[in-house]
Amino acid sequence: MSEAVTKEDLKQFSLLIFDKIEYLFNQSNLVKKETDDPEWLKSKAVRKLLDISAGSVQNLRTTQKVRFKKVLGSYYYNKEDLLKLFSDE
């Protein structure tokens, strides 16, 4: 027994495809930006790069596993330290 494909099914499928395309586009931009990024990254960039929570970023800071700087209330983390930390594990 086969089911008919409705307009709503096609609409949902197209939204899914667009979401996947947007995700892939953003991932390719992230890779491109990583090569152009400065040596220091803001907390939000660290969370996005490593796919970790804000608490995990804070834990890295408080345990002094990575170098950081506080500038006008924003924390900046040393990118090289972060990459070394997670490449060793």
PDB file with one MODEL, atoms N, CA, C and O in Angstrom:
MODEL        1
ATOM      1  N   MET A   1       0.845  -1.174   0.000  1.00  0.00           N
ATOM      2  CA  MET A   1       0.000   0.000   0.000  1.00  0.00           C
ATOM      3  C   MET A   1       0.893   1.242   0.000  1.00  0.00           C
ATOM      4  O   MET A   1       1.749   1.383   0.873  1.00  0.00           O
ATOM      5  N   SER A   2       0.710   2.116  -0.939  1.00  0.00           N
ATOM      6  CA  SER A   2       1.533   3.323  -1.033  1.00  0.00           C
ATOM      7  C   SER A   2       0.739   4.535  -0.575  1.00  0.00           C
ATOM      8  O   SER A   2      -0.485   4.586  -0.697  1.00  0.00           O
ATOM      9  N   GLU A   3       1.479   5.521  -0.039  1.00  0.00           N
ATOM     10  CA  GLU A   3       0.847   6.749   0.424  1.00  0.00           C
ATOM     11  C   GLU A   3       1.096   7.855  -0.582  1.00  0.00           C
ATOM     12  O   GLU A   3       2.144   7.896  -1.227  1.00  0.00           O
ATOM     13  N   ALA A   4       0.145   8.738  -0.709  1.00  0.00           N
ATOM     14  CA  ALA A   4       0.289   9.876  -1.610  1.00  0.00           C
ATOM     15  C   ALA A   4       1.136  10.946  -0.932  1.00  0.00           C
ATOM     16  O   ALA A   4       1.039  11.164   0.276  1.00  0.00           O
ATOM     17  N   VAL A   5       1.946  11.593  -1.713  1.00  0.00           N
ATOM     18  CA  VAL A   5       2.764  12.694  -1.220  1.00  0.00           C
ATOM     19  C   VAL A   5       1.952  13.980  -1.341  1.00  0.00           C
ATOM     20  O   VAL A   5       1.457  14.330  -2.412  1.00  0.00           O
ATOM     21  N   THR A   6       1.832  14.664  -0.217  1.00  0.00           N
ATOM     22  CA  THR A   6       1.033  15.885  -0.218  1.00  0.00           C
ATOM     23  C   THR A   6       1.921  17.111  -0.398  1.00  0.00           C
ATOM     24  O   THR A   6       3.147  17.030  -0.316  1.00  0.00           O
ATOM     25  N   LYS A   7       1.276  18.247  -0.646  1.00  0.00           N
ATOM     26  CA  LYS A   7       2.013  19.508  -0.746  1.00  0.00           C
ATOM     27  C   LYS A   7       2.718  19.813   0.567  1.00  0.00           C
ATOM     28  O   LYS A   7       3.834  20.333   0.570  1.00  0.00           O
ATOM     29  N   GLU A   8       2.077  19.495   1.671  1.00  0.00           N
ATOM     30  CA  GLU A   8       2.678  19.728   2.996  1.00  0.00           C
ATOM     31  C   GLU A   8       3.940  18.872   3.174  1.00  0.00           C
ATOM     32  O   GLU A   8       4.930  19.334   3.741  1.00  0.00           O
ATOM     33  N   ASP A   9       3.900  17.634   2.691  1.00  0.00           N
ATOM     34  CA  ASP A   9       5.087  16.768   2.745  1.00  0.00           C
ATOM     35  C   ASP A   9       6.244  17.402   1.971  1.00  0.00           C
ATOM     36  O   ASP A   9       7.379  17.435   2.447  1.00  0.00           O
ATOM     37  N   LEU A  10       5.942  17.901   0.775  1.00  0.00           N
ATOM     38  CA  LEU A  10       6.972  18.529  -0.047  1.00  0.00           C
ATOM     39  C   LEU A  10       7.514  19.799   0.607  1.00  0.00           C
ATOM     40  O   LEU A  10       8.712  20.078   0.553  1.00  0.00           O
ATOM     41  N   LYS A  11       6.615  20.561   1.223  1.00  0.00           N
ATOM     42  CA  LYS A  11       7.040  21.776   1.908  1.00  0.00           C
ATOM     43  C   LYS A  11       7.983  21.437   3.062  1.00  0.00           C
ATOM     44  O   LYS A  11       9.021  22.078   3.221  1.00  0.00           O
ATOM     45  N   GLN A  12       7.632  20.443   3.861  1.00  0.00           N
ATOM     46  CA  GLN A  12       8.479  20.027   4.979  1.00  0.00           C
ATOM     47  C   GLN A  12       9.830  19.504   4.487  1.00  0.00           C
ATOM     48  O   GLN A  12      10.870  19.784   5.083  1.00  0.00           O
ATOM     49  N   PHE A  13       9.800  18.752   3.407  1.00  0.00           N
ATOM     50  CA  PHE A  13      11.038  18.227   2.831  1.00  0.00           C
ATOM     51  C   PHE A  13      11.930  19.359   2.342  1.00  0.00           C
ATOM     52  O   PHE A  13      13.142  19.328   2.553  1.00  0.00           O
ATOM     53  N   SER A  14      11.340  20.356   1.693  1.00  0.00           N
ATOM     54  CA  SER A  14      12.148  21.475   1.198  1.00  0.00           C
ATOM     55  C   SER A  14      12.753  22.260   2.358  1.00  0.00           C
ATOM     56  O   SER A  14      13.896  22.708   2.264  1.00  0.00           O
ATOM     57  N   LEU A  15      12.010  22.436   3.446  1.00  0.00           N
ATOM     58  CA  LEU A  15      12.561  23.119   4.625  1.00  0.00           C
ATOM     59  C   LEU A  15      13.729  22.330   5.214  1.00  0.00           C
ATOM     60  O   LEU A  15      14.731  22.907   5.638  1.00  0.00           O
ATOM     61  N   LEU A  16      13.589  21.017   5.236  1.00  0.00           N
ATOM     62  CA  LEU A  16      14.671  20.163   5.728  1.00  0.00           C
ATOM     63  C   LEU A  16      15.919  20.299   4.854  1.00  0.00           C
ATOM     64  O   LEU A  16      17.034  20.404   5.365  1.00  0.00           O
ATOM     65  N   ILE A  17      15.725  20.296   3.555  1.00  0.00           N
ATOM     66  CA  ILE A  17      16.845  20.444   2.619  1.00  0.00           C
ATOM     67  C   ILE A  17      17.514  21.800   2.791  1.00  0.00           C
ATOM     68  O   ILE A  17      18.742  21.884   2.815  1.00  0.00           O
ATOM     69  N   PHE A  18      16.725  22.857   2.911  1.00  0.00           N
ATOM     70  CA  PHE A  18      17.301  24.189   3.109  1.00  0.00           C
ATOM     71  C   PHE A  18      18.076  24.278   4.412  1.00  0.00           C
ATOM     72  O   PHE A  18      19.133  24.907   4.456  1.00  0.00           O
ATOM     73  N   ASP A  19      17.570  23.656   5.479  1.00  0.00           N
ATOM     74  CA  ASP A  19      18.291  23.638   6.752  1.00  0.00           C
ATOM     75  C   ASP A  19      19.631  22.930   6.613  1.00  0.00           C
ATOM     76  O   ASP A  19      20.637  23.396   7.148  1.00  0.00           O
ATOM     77  N   LYS A  20      19.652  21.820   5.907  1.00  0.00           N
ATOM     78  CA  LYS A  20      20.902  21.072   5.708  1.00  0.00           C
ATOM     79  C   LYS A  20      21.895  21.880   4.877  1.00  0.00           C
ATOM     80  O   LYS A  20      23.088  21.902   5.182  1.00  0.00           O
ATOM     81  N   ILE A  21      21.413  22.538   3.837  1.00  0.00           N
ATOM     82  CA  ILE A  21      22.276  23.371   3.001  1.00  0.00           C
ATOM     83  C   ILE A  21      22.858  24.515   3.818  1.00  0.00           C
ATOM     84  O   ILE A  21      24.047  24.816   3.712  1.00  0.00           O
ATOM     85  N   GLU A  22      22.022  25.153   4.633  1.00  0.00           N
ATOM     86  CA  GLU A  22      22.495  26.249   5.478  1.00  0.00           C
ATOM     87  C   GLU A  22      23.542  25.753   6.475  1.00  0.00           C
ATOM     88  O   GLU A  22      24.544  26.428   6.710  1.00  0.00           O
ATOM     89  N   TYR A  23      23.315  24.582   7.058  1.00  0.00           N
ATOM     90  CA  TYR A  23      24.275  23.996   7.992  1.00  0.00           C
ATOM     91  C   TYR A  23      25.618  23.746   7.296  1.00  0.00           C
ATOM     92  O   TYR A  23      26.666  24.102   7.835  1.00  0.00           O
ATOM     93  N   LEU A  24      25.594  23.152   6.131  1.00  0.00           N
ATOM     94  CA  LEU A  24      26.831  22.874   5.392  1.00  0.00           C
ATOM     95  C   LEU A  24      27.539  24.167   4.996  1.00  0.00           C
ATOM     96  O   LEU A  24      28.766  24.248   5.061  1.00  0.00           O
ATOM     97  N   PHE A  25      26.783  25.163   4.593  1.00  0.00           N
ATOM     98  CA  PHE A  25      27.358  26.452   4.239  1.00  0.00           C
ATOM     99  C   PHE A  25      28.042  27.078   5.451  1.00  0.00           C
ATOM    100  O   PHE A  25      29.161  27.579   5.345  1.00  0.00           O
ATOM    101  N   ASN A  26      27.372  27.049   6.599  1.00  0.00           N
ATOM    102  CA  ASN A  26      27.950  27.605   7.820  1.00  0.00           C
ATOM    103  C   ASN A  26      29.196  26.843   8.253  1.00  0.00           C
ATOM    104  O   ASN A  26      30.155  27.443   8.738  1.00  0.00           O
ATOM    105  N   GLN A  27      29.186  25.530   8.080  1.00  0.00           N
ATOM    106  CA  GLN A  27      30.366  24.734   8.439  1.00  0.00           C
ATOM    107  C   GLN A  27      31.550  25.082   7.549  1.00  0.00           C
ATOM    108  O   GLN A  27      32.681  25.170   8.028  1.00  0.00           O
ATOM    109  N   SER A  28      31.302  25.280   6.262  1.00  0.00           N
ATOM    110  CA  SER A  28      32.402  25.634   5.362  1.00  0.00           C
ATOM    111  C   SER A  28      32.935  27.022   5.692  1.00  0.00           C
ATOM    112  O   SER A  28      34.136  27.264   5.579  1.00  0.00           O
ATOM    113  N   ASN A  29      32.048  27.944   6.102  1.00  0.00           N
ATOM    114  CA  ASN A  29      32.494  29.271   6.522  1.00  0.00           C
ATOM    115  C   ASN A  29      33.273  29.204   7.819  1.00  0.00           C
ATOM    116  O   ASN A  29      34.225  29.961   8.007  1.00  0.00           O
ATOM    117  N   LEU A  30      32.885  28.306   8.720  1.00  0.00           N
ATOM    118  CA  LEU A  30      33.596  28.151   9.984  1.00  0.00           C
ATOM    119  C   LEU A  30      35.020  27.673   9.726  1.00  0.00           C
ATOM    120  O   LEU A  30      35.964  28.172  10.339  1.00  0.00           O
ATOM    121  N   VAL A  31      35.180  26.710   8.823  1.00  0.00           N
ATOM    122  CA  VAL A  31      36.513  26.217   8.490  1.00  0.00           C
ATOM    123  C   VAL A  31      37.341  27.337   7.869  1.00  0.00           C
ATOM    124  O   VAL A  31      38.521  27.490   8.185  1.00  0.00           O
ATOM    125  N   LYS A  32      36.724  28.114   6.990  1.00  0.00           N
ATOM    126  CA  LYS A  32      37.428  29.227   6.358  1.00  0.00           C
ATOM    127  C   LYS A  32      37.838  30.263   7.397  1.00  0.00           C
ATOM    128  O   LYS A  32      38.960  30.768   7.354  1.00  0.00           O
ATOM    129  N   LYS A  33      36.942  30.589   8.331  1.00  0.00           N
ATOM    130  CA  LYS A  33      37.235  31.579   9.359  1.00  0.00           C
ATOM    131  C   LYS A  33      38.322  31.104  10.302  1.00  0.00           C
ATOM    132  O   LYS A  33      39.103  31.918  10.795  1.00  0.00           O
ATOM    133  N   GLU A  34      38.391  29.806  10.567  1.00  0.00           N
ATOM    134  CA  GLU A  34      39.408  29.285  11.483  1.00  0.00           C
ATOM    135  C   GLU A  34      40.810  29.572  10.975  1.00  0.00           C
ATOM    136  O   GLU A  34      41.719  29.787  11.777  1.00  0.00           O
ATOM    137  N   THR A  35      41.006  29.581   9.684  1.00  0.00           N
ATOM    138  CA  THR A  35      42.337  29.861   9.149  1.00  0.00           C
ATOM    139  C   THR A  35      42.666  31.342   9.230  1.00  0.00           C
ATOM    140  O   THR A  35      43.839  31.715   9.249  1.00  0.00           O
ATOM    141  N   ASP A  36      41.638  32.195   9.279  1.00  0.00           N
ATOM    142  CA  ASP A  36      41.842  33.632   9.339  1.00  0.00           C
ATOM    143  C   ASP A  36      41.705  34.182  10.757  1.00  0.00           C
ATOM    144  O   ASP A  36      41.926  35.373  10.978  1.00  0.00           O
ATOM    145  N   ASP A  37      41.344  33.337  11.717  1.00  0.00           N
ATOM    146  CA  ASP A  37      41.079  33.799  13.076  1.00  0.00           C
ATOM    147  C   ASP A  37      42.345  34.303  13.754  1.00  0.00           C
ATOM    148  O   ASP A  37      43.445  33.831  13.470  1.00  0.00           O
ATOM    149  N   PRO A  38      42.177  35.260  14.647  1.00  0.00           N
ATOM    150  CA  PRO A  38      43.313  35.735  15.439  1.00  0.00           C
ATOM    151  C   PRO A  38      43.736  34.665  16.451  1.00  0.00           C
ATOM    152  O   PRO A  38      43.097  33.621  16.580  1.00  0.00           O
ATOM    153  N   GLU A  39      44.799  34.947  17.144  1.00  0.00           N
ATOM    154  CA  GLU A  39      45.340  34.014  18.126  1.00  0.00           C
ATOM    155  C   GLU A  39      44.417  33.862  19.335  1.00  0.00           C
ATOM    156  O   GLU A  39      44.451  32.829  20.004  1.00  0.00           O
ATOM    157  N   TRP A  40      43.596  34.868  19.627  1.00  0.00           N
ATOM    158  CA  TRP A  40      42.714  34.856  20.791  1.00  0.00           C
ATOM    159  C   TRP A  40      41.262  34.797  20.353  1.00  0.00           C
ATOM    160  O   TRP A  40      40.852  35.515  19.441  1.00  0.00           O
ATOM    161  N   LEU A  41      40.473  33.930  21.012  1.00  0.00           N
ATOM    162  CA  LEU A  41      39.074  33.729  20.673  1.00  0.00           C
ATOM    163  C   LEU A  41      38.184  34.095  21.851  1.00  0.00           C
ATOM    164  O   LEU A  41      38.529  33.830  23.003  1.00  0.00           O
ATOM    165  N   LYS A  42      37.034  34.708  21.560  1.00  0.00           N
ATOM    166  CA  LYS A  42      36.053  35.003  22.607  1.00  0.00           C
ATOM    167  C   LYS A  42      35.375  33.700  23.038  1.00  0.00           C
ATOM    168  O   LYS A  42      35.420  32.692  22.333  1.00  0.00           O
ATOM    169  N   SER A  43      34.752  33.751  24.205  1.00  0.00           N
ATOM    170  CA  SER A  43      34.100  32.564  24.770  1.00  0.00           C
ATOM    171  C   SER A  43      33.110  31.928  23.801  1.00  0.00           C
ATOM    172  O   SER A  43      33.082  30.706  23.652  1.00  0.00           O
ATOM    173  N   LYS A  44      32.304  32.746  23.147  1.00  0.00           N
ATOM    174  CA  LYS A  44      31.295  32.216  22.225  1.00  0.00           C
ATOM    175  C   LYS A  44      31.952  31.458  21.067  1.00  0.00           C
ATOM    176  O   LYS A  44      31.463  30.409  20.649  1.00  0.00           O
ATOM    177  N   ALA A  45      33.055  31.991  20.557  1.00  0.00           N
ATOM    178  CA  ALA A  45      33.762  31.321  19.463  1.00  0.00           C
ATOM    179  C   ALA A  45      34.365  29.999  19.935  1.00  0.00           C
ATOM    180  O   ALA A  45      34.393  29.022  19.188  1.00  0.00           O
ATOM    181  N   VAL A  46      34.845  29.974  21.176  1.00  0.00           N
ATOM    182  CA  VAL A  46      35.404  28.742  21.741  1.00  0.00           C
ATOM    183  C   VAL A  46      34.306  27.685  21.862  1.00  0.00           C
ATOM    184  O   VAL A  46      34.506  26.524  21.504  1.00  0.00           O
ATOM    185  N   ARG A  47      33.149  28.100  22.369  1.00  0.00           N
ATOM    186  CA  ARG A  47      32.033  27.162  22.501  1.00  0.00           C
ATOM    187  C   ARG A  47      31.631  26.591  21.149  1.00  0.00           C
ATOM    188  O   ARG A  47      31.362  25.396  21.030  1.00  0.00           O
ATOM    189  N   LYS A  48      31.590  27.432  20.146  1.00  0.00           N
ATOM    190  CA  LYS A  48      31.200  26.983  18.807  1.00  0.00           C
ATOM    191  C   LYS A  48      32.277  26.084  18.186  1.00  0.00           C
ATOM    192  O   LYS A  48      31.970  25.048  17.595  1.00  0.00           O
ATOM    193  N   LEU A  49      33.518  26.487  18.327  1.00  0.00           N
ATOM    194  CA  LEU A  49      34.626  25.731  17.746  1.00  0.00           C
ATOM    195  C   LEU A  49      34.724  24.332  18.335  1.00  0.00           C
ATOM    196  O   LEU A  49      34.909  23.359  17.603  1.00  0.00           O
ATOM    197  N   LEU A  50      34.602  24.228  19.661  1.00  0.00           N
ATOM    198  CA  LEU A  50      34.789  22.950  20.339  1.00  0.00           C
ATOM    199  C   LEU A  50      33.478  22.244  20.669  1.00  0.00           C
ATOM    200  O   LEU A  50      33.484  21.124  21.179  1.00  0.00           O
ATOM    201  N   ASP A  51      32.357  22.897  20.381  1.00  0.00           N
ATOM    202  CA  ASP A  51      31.033  22.351  20.677  1.00  0.00           C
ATOM    203  C   ASP A  51      30.934  21.949  22.151  1.00  0.00           C
ATOM    204  O   ASP A  51      30.612  20.809  22.483  1.00  0.00           O
ATOM    205  N   ILE A  52      31.225  22.936  23.036  1.00  0.00           N
ATOM    206  CA  ILE A  52      31.145  22.707  24.473  1.00  0.00           C
ATOM    207  C   ILE A  52      30.293  23.802  25.103  1.00  0.00           C
ATOM    208  O   ILE A  52      30.021  24.828  24.479  1.00  0.00           O
ATOM    209  N   SER A  53      29.880  23.576  26.334  1.00  0.00           N
ATOM    210  CA  SER A  53      29.013  24.525  27.025  1.00  0.00           C
ATOM    211  C   SER A  53      29.808  25.685  27.603  1.00  0.00           C
ATOM    212  O   SER A  53      31.036  25.646  27.680  1.00  0.00           O
ATOM    213  N   ALA A  54      29.078  26.717  28.005  1.00  0.00           N
ATOM    214  CA  ALA A  54      29.711  27.872  28.642  1.00  0.00           C
ATOM    215  C   ALA A  54      30.388  27.451  29.949  1.00  0.00           C
ATOM    216  O   ALA A  54      31.453  27.964  30.293  1.00  0.00           O
ATOM    217  N   GLY A  55      29.773  26.523  30.671  1.00  0.00           N
ATOM    218  CA  GLY A  55      30.372  26.023  31.907  1.00  0.00           C
ATOM    219  C   GLY A  55      31.686  25.309  31.659  1.00  0.00           C
ATOM    220  O   GLY A  55      32.619  25.430  32.453  1.00  0.00           O
ATOM    221  N   SER A  56      31.768  24.570  30.571  1.00  0.00           N
ATOM    222  CA  SER A  56      33.021  23.877  30.229  1.00  0.00           C
ATOM    223  C   SER A  56      34.116  24.871  29.895  1.00  0.00           C
ATOM    224  O   SER A  56      35.277  24.667  30.251  1.00  0.00           O
ATOM    225  N   VAL A  57      33.751  25.951  29.209  1.00  0.00           N
ATOM    226  CA  VAL A  57      34.733  26.993  28.893  1.00  0.00           C
ATOM    227  C   VAL A  57      35.223  27.637  30.189  1.00  0.00           C
ATOM    228  O   VAL A  57      36.420  27.864  30.367  1.00  0.00           O
ATOM    229  N   GLN A  58      34.296  27.925  31.080  1.00  0.00           N
ATOM    230  CA  GLN A  58      34.672  28.515  32.374  1.00  0.00           C
ATOM    231  C   GLN A  58      35.567  27.562  33.156  1.00  0.00           C
ATOM    232  O   GLN A  58      36.521  27.997  33.801  1.00  0.00           O
ATOM    233  N   ASN A  59      35.270  26.282  33.105  1.00  0.00           N
ATOM    234  CA  ASN A  59      36.084  25.287  33.799  1.00  0.00           C
ATOM    235  C   ASN A  59      37.516  25.268  33.253  1.00  0.00           C
ATOM    236  O   ASN A  59      38.466  25.140  34.026  1.00  0.00           O
ATOM    237  N   LEU A  60      37.680  25.391  31.952  1.00  0.00           N
ATOM    238  CA  LEU A  60      39.020  25.459  31.360  1.00  0.00           C
ATOM    239  C   LEU A  60      39.781  26.664  31.889  1.00  0.00           C
ATOM    240  O   LEU A  60      40.990  26.608  32.110  1.00  0.00           O
ATOM    241  N   ARG A  61      39.048  27.756  32.088  1.00  0.00           N
ATOM    242  CA  ARG A  61      39.663  28.979  32.589  1.00  0.00           C
ATOM    243  C   ARG A  61      40.038  28.852  34.061  1.00  0.00           C
ATOM    244  O   ARG A  61      41.160  29.176  34.448  1.00  0.00           O
ATOM    245  N   THR A  62      39.105  28.382  34.876  1.00  0.00           N
ATOM    246  CA  THR A  62      39.354  28.332  36.323  1.00  0.00           C
ATOM    247  C   THR A  62      40.395  27.292  36.701  1.00  0.00           C
ATOM    248  O   THR A  62      41.100  27.459  37.696  1.00  0.00           O
ATOM    249  N   THR A  63      40.505  26.220  35.922  1.00  0.00           N
ATOM    250  CA  THR A  63      41.532  25.216  36.191  1.00  0.00           C
ATOM    251  C   THR A  63      42.863  25.564  35.519  1.00  0.00           C
ATOM    252  O   THR A  63      43.841  24.825  35.626  1.00  0.00           O
ATOM    253  N   GLN A  64      42.876  26.697  34.831  1.00  0.00           N
ATOM    254  CA  GLN A  64      44.070  27.221  34.153  1.00  0.00           C
ATOM    255  C   GLN A  64      44.671  26.227  33.152  1.00  0.00           C
ATOM    256  O   GLN A  64      45.890  26.090  33.045  1.00  0.00           O
ATOM    257  N   LYS A  65      43.794  25.543  32.428  1.00  0.00           N
ATOM    258  CA  LYS A  65      44.248  24.616  31.393  1.00  0.00           C
ATOM    259  C   LYS A  65      44.589  25.344  30.102  1.00  0.00           C
ATOM    260  O   LYS A  65      45.327  24.828  29.264  1.00  0.00           O
ATOM    261  N   VAL A  66      44.046  26.547  29.948  1.00  0.00           N
ATOM    262  CA  VAL A  66      44.354  27.376  28.781  1.00  0.00           C
ATOM    263  C   VAL A  66      44.617  28.802  29.245  1.00  0.00           C
ATOM    264  O   VAL A  66      44.082  29.249  30.259  1.00  0.00           O
ATOM    265  N   ARG A  67      45.446  29.503  28.488  1.00  0.00           N
ATOM    266  CA  ARG A  67      45.691  30.910  28.788  1.00  0.00           C
ATOM    267  C   ARG A  67      44.473  31.726  28.385  1.00  0.00           C
ATOM    268  O   ARG A  67      43.804  31.418  27.398  1.00  0.00           O
ATOM    269  N   PHE A  68      44.193  32.767  29.157  1.00  0.00           N
ATOM    270  CA  PHE A  68      43.066  33.635  28.847  1.00  0.00           C
ATOM    271  C   PHE A  68      43.387  35.055  29.259  1.00  0.00           C
ATOM    272  O   PHE A  68      44.290  35.310  30.055  1.00  0.00           O
ATOM    273  N   LYS A  69      42.620  35.972  28.692  1.00  0.00           N
ATOM    274  CA  LYS A  69      42.713  37.387  29.030  1.00  0.00           C
ATOM    275  C   LYS A  69      41.298  37.898  29.234  1.00  0.00           C
ATOM    276  O   LYS A  69      40.360  37.444  28.579  1.00  0.00           O
ATOM    277  N   LYS A  70      41.156  38.842  30.143  1.00  0.00           N
ATOM    278  CA  LYS A  70      39.857  39.499  30.318  1.00  0.00           C
ATOM    279  C   LYS A  70      40.015  40.941  29.869  1.00  0.00           C
ATOM    280  O   LYS A  70      40.816  41.696  30.421  1.00  0.00           O
ATOM    281  N   VAL A  71      39.241  41.309  28.862  1.00  0.00           N
ATOM    282  CA  VAL A  71      39.302  42.658  28.309  1.00  0.00           C
ATOM    283  C   VAL A  71      37.898  43.245  28.337  1.00  0.00           C
ATOM    284  O   VAL A  71      36.995  42.746  27.667  1.00  0.00           O
ATOM    285  N   LEU A  72      37.722  44.302  29.114  1.00  0.00           N
ATOM    286  CA  LEU A  72      36.429  45.000  29.230  1.00  0.00           C
ATOM    287  C   LEU A  72      35.273  44.030  29.500  1.00  0.00           C
ATOM    288  O   LEU A  72      34.204  44.160  28.904  1.00  0.00           O
ATOM    289  N   GLY A  73      35.481  43.079  30.378  1.00  0.00           N
ATOM    290  CA  GLY A  73      34.420  42.152  30.768  1.00  0.00           C
ATOM    291  C   GLY A  73      34.266  40.934  29.888  1.00  0.00           C
ATOM    292  O   GLY A  73      33.464  40.057  30.207  1.00  0.00           O
ATOM    293  N   SER A  74      35.000  40.842  28.793  1.00  0.00           N
ATOM    294  CA  SER A  74      34.935  39.673  27.907  1.00  0.00           C
ATOM    295  C   SER A  74      36.208  38.852  28.058  1.00  0.00           C
ATOM    296  O   SER A  74      37.311  39.389  28.154  1.00  0.00           O
ATOM    297  N   TYR A  75      36.026  37.545  28.077  1.00  0.00           N
ATOM    298  CA  TYR A  75      37.180  36.647  28.164  1.00  0.00           C
ATOM    299  C   TYR A  75      37.626  36.242  26.771  1.00  0.00           C
ATOM    300  O   TYR A  75      36.808  35.984  25.887  1.00  0.00           O
ATOM    301  N   TYR A  76      38.940  36.190  26.593  1.00  0.00           N
ATOM    302  CA  TYR A  76      39.557  35.741  25.349  1.00  0.00           C
ATOM    303  C   TYR A  76      40.488  34.588  25.681  1.00  0.00           C
ATOM    304  O   TYR A  76      41.246  34.648  26.648  1.00  0.00           O
ATOM    305  N   TYR A  77      40.425  33.533  24.869  1.00  0.00           N
ATOM    306  CA  TYR A  77      41.192  32.322  25.114  1.00  0.00           C
ATOM    307  C   TYR A  77      42.202  32.112  24.002  1.00  0.00           C
ATOM    308  O   TYR A  77      41.938  32.411  22.837  1.00  0.00           O
ATOM    309  N   ASN A  78      43.361  31.594  24.379  1.00  0.00           N
ATOM    310  CA  ASN A  78      44.423  31.347  23.419  1.00  0.00           C
ATOM    311  C   ASN A  78      44.050  30.160  22.541  1.00  0.00           C
ATOM    312  O   ASN A  78      43.871  29.049  23.040  1.00  0.00           O
ATOM    313  N   LYS A  79      43.934  30.386  21.257  1.00  0.00           N
ATOM    314  CA  LYS A  79      43.490  29.352  20.317  1.00  0.00           C
ATOM    315  C   LYS A  79      44.467  28.184  20.269  1.00  0.00           C
ATOM    316  O   LYS A  79      44.048  27.027  20.226  1.00  0.00           O
ATOM    317  N   GLU A  80      45.751  28.474  20.275  1.00  0.00           N
ATOM    318  CA  GLU A  80      46.767  27.416  20.213  1.00  0.00           C
ATOM    319  C   GLU A  80      46.645  26.479  21.420  1.00  0.00           C
ATOM    320  O   GLU A  80      46.739  25.261  21.268  1.00  0.00           O
ATOM    321  N   ASP A  81      46.438  27.038  22.614  1.00  0.00           N
ATOM    322  CA  ASP A  81      46.275  26.220  23.816  1.00  0.00           C
ATOM    323  C   ASP A  81      45.057  25.311  23.703  1.00  0.00           C
ATOM    324  O   ASP A  81      45.113  24.137  24.072  1.00  0.00           O
ATOM    325  N   LEU A  82      43.964  25.855  23.195  1.00  0.00           N
ATOM    326  CA  LEU A  82      42.742  25.071  23.053  1.00  0.00           C
ATOM    327  C   LEU A  82      42.927  23.905  22.094  1.00  0.00           C
ATOM    328  O   LEU A  82      42.505  22.783  22.372  1.00  0.00           O
ATOM    329  N   LEU A  83      43.561  24.183  20.965  1.00  0.00           N
ATOM    330  CA  LEU A  83      43.754  23.124  19.969  1.00  0.00           C
ATOM    331  C   LEU A  83      44.712  22.043  20.485  1.00  0.00           C
ATOM    332  O   LEU A  83      44.504  20.857  20.232  1.00  0.00           O
ATOM    333  N   LYS A  84      45.746  22.451  21.199  1.00  0.00           N
ATOM    334  CA  LYS A  84      46.679  21.478  21.772  1.00  0.00           C
ATOM    335  C   LYS A  84      45.997  20.631  22.825  1.00  0.00           C
ATOM    336  O   LYS A  84      46.202  19.419  22.880  1.00  0.00           O
ATOM    337  N   LEU A  85      45.188  21.259  23.661  1.00  0.00           N
ATOM    338  CA  LEU A  85      44.503  20.557  24.738  1.00  0.00           C
ATOM    339  C   LEU A  85      43.626  19.438  24.197  1.00  0.00           C
ATOM    340  O   LEU A  85      43.629  18.329  24.730  1.00  0.00           O
ATOM    341  N   PHE A  86      42.880  19.725  23.146  1.00  0.00           N
ATOM    342  CA  PHE A  86      41.941  18.739  22.633  1.00  0.00           C
ATOM    343  C   PHE A  86      42.548  17.830  21.569  1.00  0.00           C
ATOM    344  O   PHE A  86      41.942  16.812  21.233  1.00  0.00           O
ATOM    345  N   SER A  87      43.692  18.150  21.040  1.00  0.00           N
ATOM    346  CA  SER A  87      44.330  17.249  20.088  1.00  0.00           C
ATOM    347  C   SER A  87      45.099  16.157  20.812  1.00  0.00           C
ATOM    348  O   SER A  87      45.340  15.095  20.237  1.00  0.00           O
ATOM    349  N   ASP A  88      45.493  16.394  22.069  1.00  0.00           N
ATOM    350  CA  ASP A  88      46.228  15.394  22.848  1.00  0.00           C
ATOM    351  C   ASP A  88      45.324  14.311  23.389  1.00  0.00           C
ATOM    352  O   ASP A  88      45.776  13.196  23.649  1.00  0.00           O
ATOM    353  N   GLU A  89      44.041  14.625  23.563  1.00  0.00           N
ATOM    354  CA  GLU A  89      43.129  13.651  24.168  1.00  0.00           C
ATOM    355  C   GLU A  89      42.632  12.642  23.174  1.00  0.00           C
ATOM    356  O   GLU A  89      41.855  11.756  23.530  1.00  0.00           O
TER     357      GLU A  89
ENDMDL
END
